[in-house]
Amino acid sequence: MTINQPAPPPPAPEQQQEQAAPKKPSLLKRIGGVVVGLIVAAGVAYAFNYFGSDAAQTKAGDCASITGTSSKPEFTTVGCQTPEANYIIGKVLESTTERCGDNYDEYTETSSRGPDSKLCLVPKLVSGECHDVSGSGMGYPVVDCSATGALKVTTVNTEAECTEGEALAYTEPKTIYCLAPPTDA
């Protein structure tokens, strides 16, 4: 005896779609996804280096503390009223190949994955104090007036020429330091 069972009904259209193998994205779409991923990764690396660098974010008029040596300086943006501030940013250059001009100290920071920065620096000198302007260290530190080579800042101004001593002048920001050998040494 044989029993004939009816054939199962054909699957509903929704079930047919579920059973079809998923299509792989085309080669062009996969390459596009990789390119977009690389662009995003490069942007993240650039932003990390930019926001992680005080020099890249600084602007003219900001103050900085630069310590270390001339071959390995350490740059930190600080408030201009803090005792650590030993430089004022005079200019921010567009390229590391540009020159700052006379009297400016230069700070250059290069990065393999972010922006390069070149800053023109004006020393932050204090009127009435003696400074070591020999250039042997970073900045022009305040020293005892009896120290060898010390020069006293007699005047800090923006307009007048020096009536005594030598002028150390900057155009940006317009600053004139009048320096003379200390008389009370």
NORWOHU-V588842 format. One record per helix or strand of 3 or more residues. SS is the DSSP state (H for helix, E for strand). FROM is the first residue (numbers start at 1). TO is the last residue. Records with the same first field share a line. If there is no record, write none. Layout:
SS->FROM-TO + FROM-TO
This chain:
H->13-19 + 27-51 + 54-57
E->63-68 + 73-78 + 87-93 + 105-109 + 117-123 + 130-132 + 150-157 + 166-170 + 175-181
